Amino acid sequence: MTAPFASRIHLALAVLAAGIAQPASALSCLSPTVQTSFAAADDSDATYVMGVGRLTPVPGQRIPAAPDNPNHRVGYSLEATFEGHLATRNGFDHAYAGPVTVDVTCVAAWCGQIPVGAHLLFLERTAEGDRLTAGPCPRFALPSTPRNRSDALSCLARGCVAP
């Protein structure tokens, strides 16, 4: 009677060991909100502006080739053009088009990407120009929904606290 029980324990240990040896297959990110993104930008020493619009990569750039080991991916920067409107206290009413450097960051096998389509962006203003950090867990690029735009303007007018 002890032999089958011992066999099940060995089998369970073998399955557990096999599971531990496998690389992680998913990255779990908290879903960003306007409030958490605004708070992160507001708490930073950097200066940020909020914009609603689209980023278009500058033609002719190349994304670095993936390494042999997918867990060794590294970040890179791409140049893009932002076209849209920047936020003022009256709304997203300041038309703006200009260059943005998108800093794509990676965590192991997961990297961010340039946001596709209309987004609410938190652009960092630097001496070298506007920058967007695009990580695998996006914080500074949210879909441009009516709710997100309204929440962003509320945060700008009255401040907001991340939940």
N, C-alpha and C positions, 0 to 999 in steps of 0.2 A: 504494500500500500504506500510505502514511503517513496518507492522508485518513481511512480507516475507524478507524485507531488514534486519531487526533486526535478524531474524532467521539465515540468511546467515552469519552475523557478528559473532553470537554466535558459529555457526558451524566452521567458519574459526578460531576463537580463540581456540576452543576445539582441532582442528586438529593441530594448532601451539603448543599448550601446550603439546599435546601428543608427538609431534616431539621433543620438547625440553627435555622431560623427558627420552627419550631413550638414551642408552649409545652410544658412538661413534662406528661406525661400520667399519671404515677404517682409516688407518694411511697414510697420504700423505707424501711421501719422494721425495726430489729432486733427480734426477738421478745423481749418482756420476760420476765424470770424473777423468781421471788420473790427470789432472791439479788441480782440487779441492782437491783430496786426497794427492797429492804431496805437495801442499801448506799447508794443515793442518799438515802434518808430519813435513815439513820444519819449520813451525812457532812454533812448539812445543819445549819445553825444552828437551824432550826425544830424544833419538837417534833411528833412523829407518833404516832398510835395506829393499830393494825391492827384492822380489823373485818371480819366476814363478814356479809353481809346484802344488802338491796335499798335502792336509792334511788328515791323516788317524787317527781317534780317537783310543786311546789306549783301547784295549778290557777290559771289566769288569766294566766300569764306568756307572753310572746311571744319567740320567737327572732327576732333582727334579720333584716330582709329581705336577701337576697343582693344584693351590688352588681352593677352592670352588667358590670364586669370581674371574673370569678371569681377572678383572682389577687390581688384587693384585699380579700378577706374579712378581717374583724376579729373578735377574740374578744369574749366577753360572759360575763356571770354569770347563773346561774339558782339559785333557791332550791329545795331539795329536803328531803325527810325521810328519814333513815336509820332502818331498822328491822332489827335483827340482834343480833349479839353482838360485844363487844370482846375482844381477846386479853389474857389474863393469863398468868403463868408456868404455870398449870394447864390452859390451853386457851382456846378461844373460849367462855368460860363467864360473861361479864358481860353480861347482857341490857341492851340500850340502844336507845332511840328518841330521836331528836333532830334538830334542823335542821342542814343542811349547805349551804354555798354551793358550787356547782360552777362553777369558773372554766374555761370552755371557751376554749382557745387555738387559734390558727390559724397555719399556715405556707402562705403563698400561697393556693392554692385549697382546701387541706385543713384541716378543723377537727375537733376532738374532739367528743365527744357524751356525754350522761349515760349511764353504763353501764346496760344493760337486763338484768334477771334478777339472780340471786345472784352476788355478786362478793366477792373479797378486796380490801379497800380500804385504802389508806394515807391516813388523814385527818390533815391538818395542824391542830394545835390553835393557835388564835390568840386574842387578847384579844376579838375580835369573834365568835368561835365557830369551829366546825369548817369546814374547806375541803378540797375535792378539786380538784386540777388535772387536767383532762381534755383532753389534747392529741391531735393527729392520730396520734401514736405513743404509745399509752397506756403509762404507766409505773406509775401508782399505782392502777390498777383491773385486776385479773387475774381470770379465771374462778375461781369457788369450787369447785375440784376437790379431792378428798381429798389428792392429791399436793401441791397448792399450800398447802392448810391445814397439812399436816404439815411442809412445808419452812418455812413461816412460823413455826411454833412452835419448830422446831429453831433457826432464826436467832435468835429471841427468847431461847431458853434458853442457847445456846452461841455466838451470833454467827455470822456467815457472811460469806464473801468472794465478791464477784461474780466469775464466771469471766472 
